Structure formats: C-alpha cells, structure tokens
C-alpha cells in the first residue's frame, strides 16, 4: 500500500493562513534570508589559493526551509540589493558598485 504524502517546506508550519499577517511574515522571512546570504558571503574559509564562501550552504538552507516560491523571491531580492549598490556580495567594496559588479 502506498501512502500519499505531501512535501511541505518548514516555513509552512509557522505561516498564518491568510491575510496581511501572512504577507508580512513572508516579507520578514525574505529579508532575513537576504541577511543570511549577505553574512554567508562575507564569511570566508581559506583553503589554499581559493577562498570559499558559505553561500552554497545558505542557499540550500533557504531553499529547503522556505519552499520554491519564497526561496526564489528571497534570492531575487538579494540580487536586487546588490544591483542597487549595497555591499552584499563577497568581493564588493564598502560602498558597493551596483549593477556594474554583477
């Protein structure tokens, strides 16, 4: 006998059902995800001539915890922050360069 199970992201357990509270929670989670991505980009692990950032781990954590739609929205928000000139990428100077860096 096969049991049908549905795969749900972890965040679906805490999100409100509907309304403005759900949207506000999703916006907060997206901003927290971009903060996690920024911190993981600035964290360097030096192993020889190439520096390794923790961004791959952060992206996988966001994807598994947030689900497809919210994770894609979080990553697009992160890229938009970098395009606007915020220093969110690994090698970005303090001022930020913006779309020219991308």
C-alpha positions as CSV (number, residue, x, y, z in Angstrom):
1,X,0.0,0.0,0.0
2,X,1.3,3.4,-0.9
3,X,0.7,6.3,1.4
4,X,0.4,9.6,-0.3
5,X,2.4,12.3,1.5
6,X,2.8,15.9,0.6
7,X,6.2,17.6,0.9
8,X,5.8,21.0,2.6
9,X,8.6,23.4,3.4
10,X,9.4,24.1,7.1
11,X,8.1,27.6,6.9
12,X,4.6,26.4,6.1
13,X,4.3,25.2,9.7
14,X,4.6,28.8,11.1
15,X,2.9,30.9,8.4
16,X,-0.5,32.3,9.2
17,X,-3.3,31.0,6.9
18,X,-4.1,34.2,5.0
19,X,-4.2,38.0,5.2
20,X,-1.8,40.7,5.9
21,X,0.0,38.8,8.6
22,X,1.0,36.1,6.1
23,X,2.4,38.7,3.7
24,X,4.2,40.5,6.5
25,X,5.7,37.2,7.7
26,X,6.8,36.3,4.2
27,X,8.4,39.7,3.7
28,X,10.2,39.4,7.1
29,X,11.5,35.9,6.1
30,X,12.7,37.2,2.7
31,X,14.6,40.0,4.4
32,X,16.1,37.6,7.0
33,X,17.1,35.3,4.2
34,X,19.0,38.1,2.4
35,X,20.7,38.9,5.6
36,X,21.8,35.3,6.0
37,X,23.0,35.3,2.4
38,X,25.0,38.5,3.0
39,X,26.6,37.2,6.2
40,X,27.5,33.9,4.4
41,X,29.0,35.8,1.5
42,X,31.2,37.8,3.8
43,X,32.4,34.7,5.7
44,X,35.4,33.3,4.1
45,X,37.0,29.9,4.6
46,X,40.6,30.0,3.3
47,X,41.7,26.7,1.8
48,X,44.8,27.3,-0.3
49,X,44.7,29.8,-3.1
50,X,40.9,29.9,-3.4
51,X,38.6,31.4,-0.8
52,X,35.3,29.5,-0.2
53,X,32.2,31.3,1.0
54,X,29.3,29.7,2.8
55,X,26.8,30.9,0.2
56,X,26.1,27.5,-1.2
57,X,25.1,26.2,2.3
58,X,22.9,29.3,2.8
59,X,21.1,28.9,-0.5
60,X,20.4,25.2,0.2
61,X,19.1,26.1,3.7
62,X,16.8,28.8,2.3
63,X,15.5,26.5,-0.4
64,X,14.7,23.7,1.9
65,X,13.2,25.9,4.7
66,X,11.3,28.4,2.6
67,X,10.0,26.4,-0.4
68,X,10.2,27.2,-4.1
69,X,8.4,30.5,-4.4
70,X,9.6,32.2,-1.2
71,X,13.2,31.0,-1.8
72,X,13.2,32.3,-5.4
73,X,11.8,35.6,-4.2
74,X,14.5,35.8,-1.5
75,X,17.3,35.2,-4.0
76,X,15.8,37.8,-6.4
77,X,15.6,40.3,-3.6
78,X,19.3,39.5,-2.7
79,X,20.3,40.2,-6.3
80,X,18.2,43.4,-6.4
81,X,20.0,44.6,-3.3
82,X,23.3,44.0,-5.0
83,X,22.1,45.7,-8.2
84,X,21.2,48.8,-6.2
85,X,24.7,49.1,-4.9
86,X,24.5,47.6,-1.4
87,X,27.7,45.7,-0.5
88,X,26.1,42.2,-0.2
89,X,28.4,40.2,-2.5
90,X,31.6,38.6,-1.4
91,X,34.2,40.9,-3.1
92,X,32.1,44.0,-3.0
93,X,33.8,47.1,-1.5
94,X,32.2,49.0,1.3
95,X,30.5,51.5,-1.0
96,X,29.1,48.9,-3.3
97,X,29.3,49.1,-7.1
98,X,25.9,48.1,-8.1
99,X,24.9,46.6,-11.5
100,X,28.4,47.1,-12.8
101,X,29.7,44.5,-10.4
102,X,27.1,42.0,-11.4
